[in-house]
Amino acid sequence: MSYSSRRLAVGLLGVVTPVVVAALLPAPATAAPAAPEPDTMKLAGALAKQKLVWGPCFDLPPGTPPPPKLAGVTCTKVQVPRDWKNPGNGKIWNVKISYVSNISTDDPRHKGTIFTNPGGPGSAGIQLPIMLQEGTVDLKPYYNFLGMDPRGVGESDPATCRVTTTEPGSIEALNKIVAPICAANEDVKTINSQQTAYDMDFIRGLLKEPKMNYIGYSYGTWLGSTYASLFPSKVEHMYLDSAADVTKPTLQSTQEFQYVARDRSFALHLANYISRHDDLYKLGTIREDIVKRYFAATAKLDPAVVKTMWTLDGGLSGLANNNFIKVSANTVATLVRMGEQPAPAATGSSSDTAQALIASLDAVKADPETPPSVKQTAADASAAAAPLVGTAPDEPKTFDFTDSQNFIRCGDGQWTQGAGYYASLATRMRTLAPLNTQIGLVENPPFCAFFPTSNLNPVAPKNFPKVLFGQSEFDAQVGYESGLASVKGLPGAKLLAIDNEGTHGLFPYGTECFDRPIIDFFLTGKLPSKKVTVCQAKPLPGETTTYESGNQLDARGRGSVTLLPRTPSQTEALSALRKQLDLAIFDTTIAPQVRQKFGDKGVEIARKNVE
């Protein structure tokens, strides 16, 4: 497929011409000469002789047999050098891994072990392989699956930097104090993707797996690409789902394009859906008018109330998962009715955002013109906000900082330093990404702005392995263009794209067009013949037809959707997999917004609503 035939929107309502698309995409990255690959078993010294002691992954009541999905699932902790650049210093990290055994490694049908990562960065990965292998019955007879909590994450050893000052009143002031302290911490310096890639290869060696098979989502695509750059000859099959732009030296550009991608999903994909269901949302049938009406209404509300509404009731999660697009639609409809009340209860500043939100929601519930689905959303959001009344950000204190998400994304390469650039970025995003600006997701400035590092992410070598990518057109977490740029910049890479899909984290998706090439790749090593293969999205909830949001990616991708048959156990496994990915989105995107206003208690309450 010709790249020039692809139509991409990067503004709120605008369209990018093919010439601009070409300008947006980087030229293929200059491949580095093939270098000798590190021998992690040799570097680890005596640790290479350790015996792995496997046991249960999860605590069950005494005498309770494990459920069928946990049959063959065991966990252990692996000792890895704390710093692979200085493995002989005697310091170690304990890294927890899970292993799903489906087939004996001595069986001639055994094809390997698929390592997995759910993203983040900073998301725990112990449970991911359990659900993933249950949802991919075509792979299960031939592969075992492995999950891990990367160093610094989950039940693996954390890195901690002690901050000896009390917490200041603003996020920016906190970042200015904490980030440089953590950047200078010797343990924190080892919490990055390169070090984790070494851990992965070491674990591969301990398991006596000759090659690496890998499935990674979101940040997991960045981690997988890092591994493939360091150990290209060790990669057998690698699938990267909902990809960051792995051709860039840091995650900064992916983070910043996320703002535009989320607004695009809102203004094109979600607003189109709402326009087709005026019977449910009563916002009209013209997409552009719905967007204008939303911003006109919410401009009358306390900004803190708008932010709390989006983060509290799962509206942001719905933008990242088409299965929950109705949640996002109800959030929009509810906020519009809140702002269009004759005298909005939440207008102006409020000493208690939760109380103001509840008052405005009660007015929406009492309005006889409010559609039933919106009344239900208002009732649910009001009940969810009730425990937040009287809560506040955590009191200033001296604390230990263990934020693996920031340690990884900041430590993987130097972000632009200082506040000035990010103030300019925030100004530009008011036009390009007004929803993100409104909700407070435009980091100004982020933790990484004050986190100096000399670490350089590896450049893809000339012998970079063949890799398959998957990307959705309206992904609100990473822009579609990120995956496209990765495929363009990596030799031998291929892309499966889904037109009119907004879900972040796709495989297994449930259609032959998308899932079958991935399954065949792991079973036969064969990649699709075309550089980019375009599949059609499944109909959205409540619809039987797939509608076009914007223009189609490629006319050849149009057509009927052939669904793969699913057993009840597969359906349950896929639901659990999506839930884990949704929680990863909550932890990395939504939780920081809630914590800023309501502290850890608010995060706990909001997370229960997502669960």
C-alpha positions as CSV (number, residue, x, y, z in Angstrom):
1,M,0.0,0.0,0.0
2,S,1.3,3.5,-0.9
3,Y,1.9,5.7,2.1
4,S,0.7,8.7,0.1
5,S,-2.7,7.1,-0.2
6,R,-3.2,7.2,3.5
7,R,-5.2,10.0,5.0
8,L,-4.4,11.0,8.6
9,A,-5.9,13.7,10.8
10,V,-3.7,15.4,13.3
11,G,-5.7,18.4,14.3
12,L,-8.9,18.5,16.3
13,L,-11.1,18.4,13.2
14,G,-8.5,18.8,10.4
15,V,-7.1,16.5,7.8
16,V,-3.5,16.1,6.8
17,T,-2.6,16.0,3.2
18,P,-0.4,13.2,1.8
19,V,2.5,15.7,1.4
20,V,2.2,16.6,5.1
21,V,2.0,12.9,6.0
22,A,5.3,12.3,4.3
23,A,6.8,15.2,6.2
24,L,5.5,13.8,9.5
25,L,7.1,10.4,9.0
26,P,10.8,10.1,9.5
27,A,13.0,8.7,6.8
28,P,14.1,5.1,7.6
29,A,16.5,5.2,10.5
30,T,20.1,4.8,9.6
31,A,20.9,1.3,10.7
32,A,23.9,0.8,13.0
33,P,26.5,-1.8,12.0
34,A,26.0,-5.2,13.5
35,A,27.9,-5.3,16.8
36,P,28.8,-8.3,18.9
37,E,25.8,-9.3,21.0
38,P,26.3,-9.3,24.8
39,D,26.5,-12.8,26.3
40,T,24.3,-12.4,29.4
41,M,25.0,-15.8,30.7
42,K,28.7,-15.0,30.8
43,L,28.2,-11.5,32.1
44,A,26.1,-12.8,35.0
45,G,28.9,-14.9,36.3
46,A,27.8,-17.2,39.2
47,L,24.2,-16.1,38.8
48,A,24.1,-18.1,35.6
49,K,24.3,-21.3,37.8
50,Q,21.3,-20.4,40.0
51,K,18.5,-23.0,40.2
52,L,15.0,-21.6,39.7
53,V,12.6,-22.7,42.4
54,W,9.0,-22.7,41.0
55,G,5.9,-22.4,43.1
56,P,2.3,-21.0,43.1
57,C,1.9,-17.5,41.7
58,F,-1.1,-16.5,43.8
59,D,-2.3,-17.1,47.3
60,L,-5.3,-19.4,47.6
61,P,-7.2,-20.5,50.7
62,P,-5.7,-23.7,52.3
63,G,-7.1,-26.8,50.6
64,T,-8.5,-24.8,47.6
65,P,-7.5,-26.4,44.3
66,P,-6.3,-24.0,41.7
67,P,-8.9,-23.1,39.0
68,P,-8.3,-24.6,35.5
69,K,-6.8,-21.5,34.1
70,L,-4.0,-21.7,36.7
71,A,-3.1,-25.3,35.8
72,G,0.5,-25.4,34.8
73,V,1.1,-21.8,36.0
74,T,4.0,-21.3,38.3
75,C,6.1,-18.4,39.5
76,T,9.7,-17.8,40.7
77,K,12.1,-15.0,41.4
78,V,15.2,-14.7,39.3
79,Q,18.4,-13.0,40.6
80,V,19.8,-10.7,38.0
81,P,22.8,-8.3,38.2
82,R,21.7,-5.0,39.5
83,D,23.7,-3.2,36.8
84,W,24.5,-5.1,33.6
85,K,27.1,-2.4,32.8
86,N,28.9,-3.5,36.0
87,P,27.7,-7.0,36.7
88,G,30.6,-7.9,38.9
89,N,29.8,-5.5,41.7
90,G,27.9,-8.2,43.6
91,K,24.6,-6.3,43.7
92,I,21.4,-7.9,42.4
93,W,17.8,-7.4,41.8
94,N,15.1,-10.0,42.3
95,V,12.8,-10.2,39.3
96,K,9.5,-12.1,39.5
97,I,8.4,-14.1,36.5
98,S,5.4,-16.4,35.8
99,Y,5.5,-19.4,33.5
100,V,2.6,-21.1,31.8
101,S,3.5,-24.6,30.8
102,N,1.4,-26.0,27.9
103,I,3.9,-28.3,26.2
104,S,7.1,-30.1,27.3
105,T,10.2,-28.5,25.9
106,D,11.3,-32.0,24.8
107,D,8.2,-32.4,22.6
108,P,9.2,-32.0,18.9
109,R,6.1,-29.8,18.4
110,H,7.4,-27.3,21.0
111,K,8.2,-24.0,19.2
112,G,9.4,-22.0,22.2
113,T,8.3,-19.7,25.0
114,I,6.5,-16.4,24.3
115,F,7.6,-13.6,26.6
116,T,5.0,-10.9,27.2
117,N,4.8,-7.3,28.5
118,P,1.5,-5.3,29.1
119,G,3.0,-1.9,28.8
120,G,3.1,1.1,31.1
121,P,6.0,1.6,31.5
122,G,5.7,0.3,35.0
123,S,2.8,-2.2,34.6
124,A,3.1,-5.6,36.3
125,G,3.1,-8.5,33.9
126,I,2.6,-11.7,35.9
127,Q,-1.0,-12.2,34.9
128,L,-0.8,-11.3,31.3
129,P,0.4,-14.6,29.9
130,I,-2.3,-16.5,31.7
131,M,-5.1,-14.7,29.8
132,L,-3.2,-14.3,26.6
133,Q,-2.6,-18.0,26.1
134,E,-6.2,-18.8,26.9
135,G,-7.3,-16.4,24.2
136,T,-5.0,-17.8,21.6
137,V,-5.9,-21.5,21.3
138,D,-4.0,-21.8,18.0
139,L,-0.7,-21.0,19.7
140,K,-1.3,-22.7,23.0
141,P,-0.5,-26.3,21.8
142,Y,3.0,-25.2,20.6
143,Y,4.1,-22.5,23.0
144,N,4.6,-21.9,26.6
145,F,4.1,-18.3,27.9
146,L,6.2,-16.1,30.3
147,G,5.3,-13.0,32.1
148,M,7.4,-10.8,34.3
149,D,7.3,-7.8,36.6
150,P,10.2,-5.9,35.2
151,R,12.9,-4.7,37.6
152,G,11.5,-2.0,39.8
153,V,7.9,-3.1,39.1
154,G,5.2,-5.0,41.0
155,E,6.5,-7.9,43.0
156,S,10.1,-7.5,41.7
157,D,12.5,-5.4,43.8
158,P,11.8,-1.7,43.7
159,A,14.3,1.1,43.3
160,T,13.8,3.8,45.9
161,C,15.1,7.3,46.1
162,R,14.8,9.0,49.5
163,V,13.5,12.5,49.2
164,T,14.5,14.5,52.3
165,T,12.3,17.5,51.7
166,T,8.6,17.9,52.4
167,E,6.3,17.7,49.4
168,P,5.6,21.1,47.9
169,G,2.2,22.3,46.8
170,S,2.4,21.9,43.0
171,I,3.4,19.0,40.7
172,E,5.9,21.1,38.9
173,A,7.6,22.1,42.2
174,L,7.6,18.5,43.3
175,N,9.2,17.3,40.0
176,K,11.9,20.0,40.2
177,I,12.9,18.7,43.6
178,V,12.4,14.9,43.3
179,A,13.5,14.2,39.7
180,P,17.2,15.3,40.0
181,I,17.5,13.4,43.3
182,C,16.2,10.2,41.7
183,A,18.2,10.7,38.5
184,A,21.4,10.7,40.6
185,N,20.4,7.6,42.5
186,E,22.6,4.6,41.5
187,D,19.8,2.1,41.8
188,V,17.3,4.2,39.9
189,K,19.9,4.5,37.1
190,T,19.4,0.7,36.6
191,I,15.6,0.9,36.1
192,N,15.4,1.3,32.3
193,S,14.5,-0.7,29.2
194,Q,18.1,-1.7,28.3
195,Q,18.7,-3.3,31.7
196,T,15.3,-5.1,31.5
197,A,16.2,-6.3,28.0
198,Y,19.4,-7.9,29.4
199,D,17.2,-9.5,32.1
200,M,14.9,-10.9,29.5
201,D,17.8,-12.4,27.6
202,F,19.3,-13.8,30.8
203,I,16.0,-15.5,31.7
204,R,15.9,-16.9,28.2
205,G,19.3,-18.4,28.8
206,L,18.3,-19.8,32.1
207,L,15.3,-21.5,30.5
208,K,17.6,-22.8,27.8
209,E,15.4,-21.3,25.1
210,P,17.5,-20.8,22.0
211,K,15.4,-17.9,20.7
212,M,13.2,-15.1,22.0
213,N,9.5,-15.1,21.1
214,Y,7.7,-12.0,22.3
215,I,4.4,-10.2,22.4
216,G,4.4,-6.6,23.8
217,Y,1.7,-4.0,24.1
218,S,2.1,-0.2,24.2
219,Y,5.3,0.5,26.1
220,G,6.0,-3.2,25.7
221,T,6.6,-2.4,22.0
222,W,9.5,-0.1,23.0
223,L,10.9,-2.7,25.3
224,G,10.6,-5.4,22.6
225,S,12.4,-3.1,20.1
226,T,15.1,-2.4,22.6
227,Y,15.7,-6.2,23.0
228,A,15.7,-6.7,19.2
229,S,18.3,-3.9,18.8
230,L,20.6,-5.4,21.5
231,F,20.1,-9.1,20.6
232,P,18.9,-9.2,17.0
233,S,20.1,-12.7,16.2
234,K,18.2,-14.1,19.3
235,V,14.8,-13.0,18.0
236,E,12.6,-15.7,16.5
237,H,9.1,-14.1,16.4
238,M,8.2,-10.6,17.7
239,Y,4.8,-9.0,17.6
240,L,4.4,-5.4,18.8
241,D,0.9,-4.2,19.5
242,S,-0.2,-0.5,19.7
243,A,3.4,0.8,19.2
244,A,5.3,3.7,20.4
245,D,7.6,5.3,17.8
246,V,10.5,3.0,18.3
247,T,12.6,4.9,15.8
248,K,13.0,7.9,18.1
249,P,15.8,8.1,20.8
250,T,13.3,8.6,23.7
251,L,9.6,8.2,24.5
252,Q,9.1,11.9,24.5
253,S,7.6,12.3,21.0
254,T,5.3,9.4,21.6
255,Q,4.1,10.9,24.8
256,E,3.5,14.3,23.2
257,F,1.7,12.9,20.1
258,Q,-0.6,11.1,22.5
259,Y,-2.4,14.4,23.2
260,V,-3.2,14.9,19.6
261,A,-4.2,11.3,19.2
262,R,-6.6,11.4,22.1
263,D,-8.3,14.6,20.9
264,R,-8.6,13.0,17.4
265,S,-10.3,10.0,18.9
266,F,-12.7,12.3,20.8
267,A,-13.5,14.7,17.9
268,L,-13.8,12.2,15.1
269,H,-14.4,8.7,16.4
270,L,-16.4,9.3,19.5
271,A,-18.3,12.3,18.3
272,N,-19.3,10.4,15.1
273,Y,-20.6,7.6,17.3
274,I,-22.7,10.0,19.4
275,S,-24.1,11.7,16.2
276,R,-25.5,8.3,15.1
277,H,-27.3,7.8,18.4
278,D,-29.2,11.0,19.0
279,D,-32.0,8.8,20.5
280,L,-29.6,7.9,23.4
281,Y,-27.6,11.1,24.0
282,K,-29.8,14.0,22.6
283,L,-26.8,16.0,21.3
284,G,-27.7,16.2,17.7
285,T,-26.7,14.4,14.5
286,I,-23.8,16.5,13.2
287,R,-20.4,15.6,14.6
288,E,-18.8,19.1,14.4
289,D,-21.8,20.6,16.2
290,I,-21.5,18.1,19.0
291,V,-17.8,18.9,19.5
292,K,-18.6,22.7,19.6
293,R,-21.5,22.1,21.9
294,Y,-19.4,20.1,24.3
295,F,-16.7,22.8,24.7
296,A,-19.3,25.6,25.0
297,A,-21.0,23.7,27.8
298,T,-18.0,22.7,29.7
299,A,-16.5,26.2,29.5
300,K,-19.2,27.1,32.1
301,L,-18.1,24.5,34.6
302,D,-15.4,24.5,37.2
303,P,-12.4,22.9,35.3
304,A,-11.7,20.7,38.3
305,V,-15.3,19.3,38.1
306,V,-14.8,18.5,34.4
307,K,-11.5,16.8,35.1
308,T,-12.9,14.8,37.9
309,M,-15.9,13.7,35.8
310,W,-13.7,12.3,33.0
311,T,-11.3,10.5,35.4
312,L,-13.9,9.2,37.9
313,D,-16.4,7.4,35.7
314,G,-14.1,5.7,33.2
315,G,-14.7,8.1,30.4
316,L,-10.9,8.2,29.5
317,S,-10.7,4.4,29.6
318,G,-13.6,4.3,27.1
319,L,-11.6,6.4,24.7
320,A,-8.9,3.8,24.7
321,N,-11.2,0.8,24.3
322,N,-14.0,0.6,21.8
323,N,-15.8,-1.9,24.0
324,F,-16.5,0.9,26.4
325,I,-17.2,3.7,23.9
326,K,-20.7,4.1,25.4
327,V,-19.1,5.1,28.7
328,S,-17.2,7.9,27.0
329,A,-20.4,8.9,25.1
330,N,-22.4,9.1,28.3
331,T,-19.6,11.2,29.9
332,V,-19.8,13.7,27.1
333,A,-23.6,13.8,27.2
334,T,-23.6,14.2,31.0
335,L,-21.0,17.0,31.0
336,V,-23.0,18.9,28.3
337,R,-26.2,18.7,30.3
338,M,-24.3,19.8,33.5
339,G,-22.9,22.9,31.6
340,E,-26.3,23.7,30.0
341,Q,-28.2,23.8,33.2
342,P,-29.9,27.3,33.7
343,A,-27.6,27.9,36.7
344,P,-24.9,25.2,36.8
345,A,-24.3,24.1,40.4
346,A,-20.6,23.7,39.7
347,T,-19.9,27.1,38.2
348,G,-16.9,29.0,39.6
349,S,-14.3,27.9,42.1
350,S,-15.2,25.3,44.7
351,S,-13.5,24.3,47.9
352,D,-14.7,20.8,47.4
353,T,-14.7,19.5,43.9
354,A,-16.5,16.3,44.7
355,Q,-19.4,18.1,46.4
356,A,-19.7,20.5,43.5
357,L,-19.7,17.6,41.0
358,I,-22.4,15.8,43.0
359,A,-24.6,18.9,43.1
360,S,-24.4,19.4,39.3
361,L,-25.0,15.7,38.7
362,D,-28.1,15.8,40.9
363,A,-29.4,18.6,38.8
364,V,-28.9,16.5,35.7
365,K,-30.8,13.6,37.3
366,A,-33.7,15.8,38.2
367,D,-34.1,17.3,34.7
368,P,-37.0,15.5,33.0
369,E,-35.4,16.1,29.6
370,T,-32.3,14.1,30.5
371,P,-32.1,10.8,28.5
372,P,-32.2,7.6,30.5
373,S,-28.6,6.5,29.8
374,V,-27.4,9.9,30.9
375,K,-29.4,9.9,34.0
376,Q,-27.9,6.5,34.9
377,T,-24.4,7.9,34.3
378,A,-25.1,10.9,36.5
379,A,-26.4,8.6,39.2
380,D,-23.4,6.3,39.0
381,A,-20.9,9.2,38.9
382,S,-22.6,10.8,41.9
383,A,-22.4,7.6,43.9
384,A,-18.7,7.2,42.9
385,A,-17.9,10.8,43.9
386,A,-19.6,10.6,47.3
387,P,-16.6,8.9,49.1
388,L,-14.4,11.7,47.8
389,V,-16.2,14.5,49.6
390,G,-13.8,16.0,52.1
391,T,-10.8,14.3,50.7
392,A,-7.8,16.3,49.7
393,P,-4.3,15.8,48.3
394,D,-2.0,13.9,50.7
395,E,-0.4,16.0,53.4
396,P,3.2,17.2,52.8
397,K,5.7,14.7,54.1
398,T,9.2,13.3,53.7
399,F,8.8,10.3,51.6
400,D,10.5,7.5,49.6
401,F,9.9,7.7,45.9
402,T,9.4,4.5,43.9
403,D,7.8,5.7,40.7
404,S,9.0,3.0,38.2
405,Q,7.0,4.5,35.4
406,N,8.9,7.7,35.5
407,F,12.2,6.0,36.2
408,I,11.9,4.0,33.0
409,R,10.5,6.5,30.6
410,C,12.9,9.2,31.8
411,G,15.9,6.9,32.1
412,D,15.6,5.5,28.6
413,G,17.1,8.7,27.1
414,Q,17.3,12.4,27.6
415,W,14.0,14.4,27.4
416,T,14.1,18.1,26.7
417,Q,15.1,19.6,30.0
418,G,13.6,22.6,31.9
419,A,10.1,24.1,32.1
420,G,10.3,26.5,29.1
421,Y,9.8,24.0,26.3
422,Y,6.8,22.4,28.0
423,A,5.1,25.7,28.7
424,S,5.3,26.3,24.9
425,L,4.0,22.8,24.2
426,A,1.0,23.4,26.5
427,T,0.2,26.6,24.6
428,R,0.3,24.8,21.3
429,M,-1.9,22.0,22.7
430,R,-4.7,24.4,23.6
431,T,-5.5,24.5,19.9
432,L,-4.3,21.0,18.8
433,A,-5.6,19.1,21.8
434,P,-8.2,21.1,23.7
435,L,-9.7,18.0,25.5
436,N,-6.3,17.0,26.9
437,T,-5.7,20.5,28.0
438,Q,-9.1,20.7,29.7
439,I,-8.6,17.4,31.5
440,G,-5.1,18.4,32.6
441,L,-3.3,15.6,30.7
442,V,-0.8,18.0,29.0
443,E,2.2,17.6,31.2
444,N,3.6,21.0,31.9
445,P,6.3,20.1,32.6
446,P,6.7,16.3,33.2
447,F,8.9,14.6,35.6
448,C,11.4,13.8,32.8
449,A,11.9,17.6,32.3
450,F,14.1,17.6,35.4
451,F,15.6,14.1,35.1
452,P,19.1,14.3,33.5
453,T,20.5,11.1,32.1
454,S,23.4,10.0,29.9
455,N,21.7,6.8,28.9
456,L,21.2,6.3,25.1
457,N,18.8,3.8,23.7
458,P,20.3,1.5,21.2
459,V,20.0,2.1,17.5
460,A,18.5,-0.6,15.3
461,P,21.3,-2.5,13.7
462,K,21.4,-3.6,10.0
463,N,20.5,-7.2,11.1
464,F,17.4,-6.0,13.0
465,P,15.0,-9.0,12.9
466,K,11.7,-9.2,11.1
467,V,8.9,-7.8,13.3
468,L,5.1,-7.6,13.0
469,F,3.3,-4.5,14.3
470,G,-0.5,-4.0,15.0
471,Q,-2.1,-0.5,15.2
472,S,-5.6,1.0,15.3
473,E,-6.5,4.1,13.5
474,F,-7.9,6.0,16.5
475,D,-5.7,4.7,19.3
476,A,-6.0,7.4,22.0
477,Q,-2.9,6.2,23.9
478,V,-0.3,6.1,21.1
479,G,-1.0,7.7,17.7
480,Y,-1.5,5.6,14.7
481,E,1.4,7.4,13.1
482,S,3.7,6.0,15.7
483,G,3.3,2.5,14.5
484,L,3.5,3.6,10.9
485,A,6.8,5.4,11.5
486,S,8.2,2.4,13.3
487,V,7.4,0.1,10.4
488,K,8.8,2.6,7.9
489,G,12.0,3.0,9.9
490,L,12.8,-0.7,10.6
491,P,14.1,-3.1,8.0
492,G,11.8,-6.0,7.4
493,A,8.9,-4.7,9.6
494,K,5.3,-5.2,8.6
495,L,2.1,-3.5,9.9
496,L,-1.5,-4.8,10.4
497,A,-3.7,-1.7,10.7
498,I,-7.4,-1.6,11.7
499,D,-9.5,1.1,10.0
500,N,-12.1,2.8,12.3
501,E,-10.8,1.1,15.4
502,G,-9.9,3.0,18.6
503,T,-8.9,0.2,21.0
504,H,-5.4,0.3,22.5
505,G,-4.1,-3.2,22.8
506,L,-5.6,-5.3,20.0
507,F,-4.4,-8.9,19.8
508,P,-6.3,-11.2,19.9
509,Y,-8.8,-9.0,18.2
510,G,-11.4,-11.5,17.0
511,T,-11.3,-11.2,13.2
512,E,-9.6,-13.4,10.6
513,C,-8.1,-10.4,8.8
514,F,-6.2,-9.2,11.9
515,D,-5.5,-12.3,14.1
516,R,-4.7,-14.9,11.4
517,P,-1.5,-13.2,10.1
518,I,-0.2,-13.0,13.7
519,I,-1.0,-16.6,14.5
520,D,0.6,-17.7,11.2
521,F,3.7,-15.6,11.9
522,F,4.3,-17.5,15.2
523,L,3.4,-20.9,13.7
524,T,5.3,-20.6,10.4
525,G,7.5,-17.5,10.6
526,K,5.7,-16.1,7.5
527,L,5.0,-12.3,7.5
528,P,2.2,-10.7,5.4
529,S,3.4,-10.0,1.9
530,K,2.4,-6.3,1.9
531,K,4.3,-3.7,4.0
532,V,0.9,-2.5,5.4
533,T,-2.3,-4.7,5.6
534,V,-5.5,-2.8,6.4
535,C,-8.3,-4.6,8.1
536,Q,-11.8,-3.3,8.9
537,A,-12.9,-2.7,12.5
538,K,-15.7,-4.6,14.2
539,P,-19.0,-2.7,14.6
540,L,-19.1,-0.6,17.7
541,P,-21.4,-1.6,20.7
542,G,-25.0,-1.3,19.8
543,E,-24.3,-1.3,16.0
544,T,-24.3,-3.9,13.3
545,T,-22.4,-2.0,10.7
546,T,-18.9,-0.5,10.8
547,Y,-19.1,3.2,10.0
548,E,-16.3,5.4,8.7
549,S,-14.8,7.9,11.1
550,G,-13.1,10.3,8.8
551,N,-11.7,8.7,5.6
552,Q,-10.8,5.1,5.1
553,L,-7.1,4.2,5.5
554,D,-7.1,2.2,2.3
555,A,-9.9,1.2,-0.1
556,R,-8.5,-2.3,-0.2
557,G,-9.1,-2.7,3.5
558,R,-12.9,-2.3,3.1
559,G,-15.2,-5.3,3.3
560,S,-17.0,-7.7,5.6
561,V,-15.7,-8.6,9.0
562,T,-15.2,-12.3,9.5
563,L,-15.2,-13.1,13.2
564,L,-13.2,-15.9,14.7
565,P,-15.3,-18.4,16.7
566,R,-14.8,-18.1,20.5
567,T,-15.4,-20.6,23.2
568,P,-16.8,-19.4,26.5
569,S,-13.4,-19.8,28.1
570,Q,-11.7,-17.8,25.4
571,T,-14.3,-15.1,25.8
572,E,-13.7,-14.9,29.5
573,A,-9.9,-14.9,29.0
574,L,-10.1,-12.1,26.4
575,S,-12.3,-10.1,28.8
576,A,-9.7,-10.5,31.5
577,L,-6.9,-9.6,29.2
578,R,-8.7,-6.3,28.2
579,K,-9.3,-5.6,31.8
580,Q,-5.6,-5.9,32.6
581,L,-4.8,-3.6,29.7
582,D,-7.5,-1.1,30.8
583,L,-6.0,-1.1,34.4
584,A,-2.6,-0.4,32.9
585,I,-4.1,2.6,31.1
586,F,-5.7,3.7,34.4
587,D,-2.5,3.5,36.4
588,T,-0.4,5.4,33.8
589,T,-2.9,8.0,32.5
590,I,-5.8,8.5,34.9
591,A,-4.4,7.8,38.4
592,P,-1.9,10.8,38.4
593,Q,-4.8,13.2,37.6
594,V,-6.9,11.8,40.5
595,R,-4.0,11.7,42.9
596,Q,-3.2,15.4,42.3
597,K,-6.7,16.4,43.5
598,F,-7.7,13.7,45.9
599,G,-4.5,11.9,47.0
600,D,-4.0,8.1,47.2
601,K,-7.5,7.6,48.7
602,G,-9.0,9.1,45.6
603,V,-7.0,6.8,43.4
604,E,-8.2,3.8,45.4
605,I,-11.8,4.8,45.0
606,A,-11.5,5.6,41.3
607,R,-9.6,2.4,40.5
608,K,-12.5,0.4,42.0
609,N,-14.8,2.0,39.5
610,V,-12.6,0.8,36.7
611,E,-12.3,-2.7,38.1
